[in-house]
Amino acid sequence: MTTDVDVLKDGMEGLIRAGHYRNKDALFKEAFRTLLEVKPSIRTEMAIELYKSEKISLSRAAEIAGVSFEGFKNILEIKGIARVVEVPSKEKIQRGVDLILG
């Protein structure tokens, strides 16, 4: 008996054979892009997870989530997620001060 998973695999292979996609990677890319368009909440959750793991900046996360910088900060606050704030080293601050003061 054929399972739903088998039918999906056969269907994907059929789409590739028919020339709709070059390969499985191309098919998966489009499927994932479509998922993110259809379910914006998934896009937001992905942006949050990428931000929490420090793989992207706050501004990039906001862009991925499709909201403003301030809007993304609000989402993090509502979800109780601490923002990652990078504090410059004393040396970097001193170099900046020296540069400004001459």
C-alpha positions, 0 to 999 in steps of 0.5 A: 500500500502506498503511503502519503509520503510515498505519493509526495515523493513520487509527485516531486520526482514527477515534477522534476521529470516533467521539467518543472524543476531542475532538481529537488533543491530547486523544488524545495527552495520554491516550496519553502519560499511559498510557505513563508509567503503563505504563513507570515507567522512562520517567517517571523518565527524563523527571523526570531530564531536566527536572531536569537542564535546571533546568525543575523542582526536585529535589522536583518531579522526585522527585514525577514519578518517583514516588519519595521525595526521598531516593530520587531523590537516590540515582537521580541518584547511581547515574546519575552525575548531579550535583545542581543546588545553588543557592547564595544570594548573599552579599547574601541571606545577609547579609539573613537574618543581619540579620533574625535578629540584628535 
